[in-house]
Structures are given as C-alpha cells and as structure tokens.
C-alpha cells in the first residue's frame, strides 16, 4: 500500500503566498489520490487567507484540510500544531514562501524508501557560517524552509522546541538533536524542485537580528555550548 503524504503549509498574513503555493501543488500534482494538503493559518489578521483556501478546496482534486490559530504562535509552535491535523505517514513541512516547481510527493517518497529514518531537506548548512558556530563547534542543520520525513520520525524527535518562538534557532536545535540521535539522519535532496524566497515571510530587520541573538543565547544555554561569538 502506498503511504499517504501530507503537504503541510504554515501561513501568516500572506494571502498571495498561500494562493501561489496551492496553485503550485495543483499544477504539479494533478490527478493524484495519494496525498492531501494541510494549511495552517497562524493567526492572520484578515479573513482573506481563509477565503482563498476555501476557494481552492472547492476547485482542487486533492483534499485540503484547513486549520487556524486565533493568534500567531510562531514558526515552531505553528508547525507543531499544523502537524496534528495530518494523519499521513509522510509529512512535508513547507513555508509559504517556498515555490514548488515540480512533482515532490513521489520523489520524496522514493528517497525515504532509501533513507527511512531520514529528515529530507533541500539544503543543509554544514559549514561555519557564524550563526551555527559555537566556539570551535559548527552545528550542521537543515535550512528551515522545507523538511520532509516519516511521521514516526517527527514524533521521535518531538517536533520543534517551542522555546525558540516566535522564530530563529528552531532549525538549528532540530539539527543538533538529529546529530545527537543514534538512527535519525539529515539527508540533503538538492535536486528537489523547490525554490525559497529568502526571508519572504518574516524579513530581516534590526529587531529581528536582536531577537535572533537572544535565541542564540538560549540555544547555547540549553545545550551547554559556549556562546561565542555572542553577536556573529
């Protein structure tokens, strides 16, 4: 029996983004019956997101599960809640600023057949880039805009650590837990037909940089790592 897949999107106040993502899915996965889509609206202030998803639900060949939080929970907690609305064996966690430019359901399913305990990602940060350097340690982590894995792998990892809210270092923390795990491993799938619009959802501001530095200190404290440099 073919394992069911869920494409899980987290969205917040970007109706044009989620509209484009659902169009991407329809364009590249026509006439399939082995997946569904979960859209978790992370506390958007306007109803436009709900209206767009409802409209797609009426037109799409695949099921769309729509869920919503009354407030913005942040990236990690938002995805944690979103996953609870899926009963699929394979889950894709996709930010709403990630373009899907080809078929991904069967490609990832095939990759997971080879790496059953893998966390599939589009890009792994494995080199010292400043943000993942702690003293003489560089932490390998998956770039957080796209993940795919078996649901049992997600459950084994425990999802994202909700300390790192509303965003930043939840992906570094996940990568470090994978690194320390005995059987789960990071698997890069660079040929996956996705493209990330960098910082399209949140953006980079002075306030965000200060928040990131705060999350870095929290991460170092959690794992007993030297928080140097404090401001990479």
C-alpha positions as semicolon CSV with decimal commas, in nm:
position;residue;x (nm);y (nm);z (nm)
1;X;0,000;0,000;0,000
2;X;0,134;0,344;-0,095
3;X;0,196;0,557;0,215
4;X;-0,016;0,869;0,230
5;X;0,157;1,208;0,221
6;X;0,057;1,547;0,362
7;X;0,197;1,872;0,227
8;X;0,172;2,099;0,531
9;X;0,187;2,475;0,483
10;X;0,222;2,735;0,756
11;X;0,098;3,078;0,654
12;X;0,054;3,417;0,820
13;X;-0,089;3,734;0,664
14;X;0,038;3,640;0,316
15;X;-0,273;3,550;0,115
16;X;-0,090;3,587;-0,216
17;X;0,175;3,341;-0,098
18;X;-0,063;3,064;0,005
19;X;-0,267;3,120;-0,312
20;X;0,051;3,070;-0,518
21;X;0,151;2,760;-0,319
22;X;-0,183;2,591;-0,371
23;X;-0,162;2,673;-0,741
24;X;0,188;2,518;-0,742
25;X;0,052;2,198;-0,591
26;X;-0,238;2,178;-0,835
27;X;-0,014;2,242;-1,134
28;X;0,242;1,975;-1,044
29;X;0,029;1,705;-0,880
30;X;-0,280;1,677;-1,097
31;X;-0,498;1,367;-1,070
32;X;-0,313;1,212;-0,774
33;X;-0,505;1,049;-0,490
34;X;-0,216;0,967;-0,254
35;X;-0,177;1,298;-0,071
36;X;-0,359;1,582;0,094
37;X;-0,272;1,939;0,185
38;X;-0,290;2,094;0,530
39;X;-0,297;2,474;0,550
40;X;-0,248;2,614;0,898
41;X;-0,332;2,983;0,923
42;X;-0,109;3,109;1,202
43;X;-0,333;3,387;1,329
44;X;-0,371;3,604;1,018
45;X;-0,550;3,930;1,094
46;X;-0,763;3,927;0,778
47;X;-1,007;3,663;0,653
48;X;-0,856;3,667;0,303
49;X;-0,634;3,366;0,375
50;X;-0,937;3,160;0,480
51;X;-1,135;3,268;0,174
52;X;-0,852;3,176;-0,063
53;X;-0,804;2,832;0,091
54;X;-1,179;2,767;0,086
55;X;-1,189;2,863;-0,281
56;X;-0,908;2,620;-0,362
57;X;-1,084;2,348;-0,162
58;X;-1,384;2,377;-0,392
59;X;-1,173;2,351;-0,709
60;X;-0,893;2,110;-0,621
61;X;-0,883;1,738;-0,694
62;X;-0,695;1,671;-0,370
63;X;-0,830;1,719;-0,016
64;X;-0,736;2,038;0,168
65;X;-0,751;2,046;0,547
66;X;-0,785;2,400;0,678
67;X;-0,694;2,487;1,038
68;X;-0,636;2,812;1,218
69;X;-0,496;2,962;1,536
70;X;-0,653;3,276;1,677
71;X;-0,306;3,418;1,741
72;X;0,036;3,390;1,577
73;X;0,207;3,104;1,756
74;X;0,540;3,149;1,579
75;X;0,722;2,920;1,337
76;X;0,799;2,615;1,553
77;X;0,479;2,605;1,760
78;X;0,276;2,678;1,445
79;X;0,418;2,379;1,261
80;X;0,380;2,163;1,573
81;X;0,007;2,240;1,572
82;X;-0,022;2,205;1,196
83;X;0,117;1,852;1,200
84;X;-0,157;1,742;1,443
85;X;-0,409;1,797;1,162
86;X;-0,246;1,533;0,943
87;X;-0,288;1,155;0,965
88;X;-0,037;1,085;0,686
89;X;0,264;0,855;0,713
90;X;0,489;1,107;0,534
91;X;0,482;1,478;0,607
92;X;0,632;1,776;0,425
93;X;0,669;2,096;0,629
94;X;0,674;2,385;0,383
95;X;0,695;2,759;0,447
96;X;0,453;2,964;0,240
97;X;0,740;3,144;0,062
98;X;0,870;2,822;-0,097
99;X;0,785;2,777;-0,463
100;X;0,708;2,420;-0,573
101;X;0,832;2,388;-0,930
102;X;0,775;2,020;-0,992
103;X;0,640;1,696;-0,851
104;X;0,762;1,628;-0,496
105;X;0,528;1,365;-0,348
106;X;0,669;1,056;-0,521
107;X;1,026;1,192;-0,532
108;X;1,042;1,229;-0,156
109;X;0,859;0,901;-0,101
110;X;1,126;0,726;-0,308
111;X;1,406;0,898;-0,116
112;X;1,252;0,789;0,214
113;X;1,238;0,431;0,088
114;X;1,618;0,451;0,071
115;X;1,657;0,657;0,390
116;X;1,360;0,551;0,606
117;X;1,477;0,741;0,915
118;X;1,594;1,042;0,718
119;X;1,493;1,403;0,759
120;X;1,485;1,519;0,398
121;X;1,576;1,881;0,338
122;X;1,657;2,094;0,038
123;X;1,969;2,249;0,185
124;X;2,190;2,166;0,483
125;X;2,410;2,429;0,644
126;X;2,718;2,225;0,725
127;X;2,991;2,487;0,719
128;X;3,077;2,754;0,971
129;X;2,852;3,044;0,886
130;X;2,863;3,239;1,210
131;X;2,510;3,167;1,323
132;X;2,584;2,795;1,369
133;X;2,931;2,843;1,524
134;X;2,973;2,799;1,898
135;X;3,335;2,829;1,995
136;X;3,511;2,564;1,788
137;X;3,188;2,376;1,710
138;X;2,990;2,421;1,388
139;X;2,644;2,265;1,405
140;X;2,505;2,105;1,090
141;X;2,140;2,192;1,047
142;X;1,867;2,187;0,783
143;X;1,762;2,522;0,637
144;X;1,421;2,561;0,793
145;X;1,203;2,646;0,495
146;X;1,146;2,282;0,390
147;X;1,152;1,943;0,567
148;X;1,007;1,604;0,485
149;X;1,010;1,286;0,691
150;X;0,803;0,995;0,811
151;X;0,556;1,091;1,081
152;X;0,717;0,845;1,320
153;X;1,050;1,029;1,275
154;X;0,882;1,360;1,359
155;X;0,725;1,205;1,668
156;X;1,056;1,053;1,773
157;X;1,223;1,396;1,750
158;X;0,935;1,560;1,936
159;X;0,881;1,831;1,675
160;X;1,024;2,179;1,721
161;X;1,132;2,305;2,063
162;X;0,879;2,579;2,138
163;X;1,126;2,776;2,348
164;X;1,253;2,922;2,022
165;X;0,948;3,133;1,949
166;X;0,833;3,308;1,751
167;X;1,125;3,213;1,524
168;X;1,501;3,154;1,483
169;X;1,719;2,866;1,606
170;X;1,438;2,613;1,599
171;X;1,601;2,463;1,288
172;X;1,950;2,470;1,444
173;X;1,808;2,298;1,752
174;X;1,636;2,034;1,539
175;X;1,961;1,976;1,350
176;X;2,157;1,935;1,673
177;X;1,905;1,682;1,806
178;X;1,929;1,488;1,479
179;X;2,308;1,498;1,503
180;X;2,294;1,351;1,855
181;X;2,034;1,084;1,764
182;X;2,153;0,728;1,708
183;X;1,948;0,646;1,399
184;X;1,787;0,960;1,254
185;X;1,998;1,143;0,999
186;X;1,986;1,453;0,782
187;X;1,953;1,382;0,411
188;X;2,001;1,656;0,152
189;X;1,788;1,637;-0,159
190;X;1,932;1,926;-0,355
191;X;1,759;1,829;-0,678
192;X;1,417;1,875;-0,524
193;X;1,220;2,122;-0,740
194;X;1,163;2,390;-0,477
195;X;1,286;2,746;-0,451
196;X;1,293;2,957;-0,136
197;X;1,220;3,328;-0,145
198;X;1,473;3,420;0,122
199;X;1,315;3,593;0,424
200;X;0,996;3,637;0,225
201;X;0,772;3,561;0,521
202;X;0,942;3,747;0,805
203;X;1,211;3,967;0,651
204;X;1,533;4,092;0,806
205;X;1,523;4,394;1,035
206;X;1,728;4,529;1,323
207;X;1,467;4,399;1,568
208;X;1,480;4,054;1,413
209;X;1,859;4,046;1,441
210;X;1,834;4,130;1,811
211;X;1,577;3,855;1,857
212;X;1,799;3,606;1,673
213;X;2,089;3,691;1,904
214;X;1,860;3,629;2,202
215;X;1,757;3,290;2,062
216;X;2,123;3,206;2,002
217;X;2,198;3,263;2,370
218;X;1,901;3,045;2,466
219;X;2,020;2,766;2,238
220;X;2,374;2,780;2,381
221;X;2,236;2,768;2,736
222;X;2,011;2,471;2,656
223;X;2,299;2,261;2,524
224;X;2,579;2,391;2,742
225;X;2,771;2,538;2,448
226;X;2,998;2,843;2,456
227;X;2,802;3,141;2,324
228;X;3,095;3,279;2,132
229;X;3,082;3,492;1,939
230;X;2,773;3,642;2,102
231;X;2,700;3,863;1,802
232;X;2,815;3,676;1,489
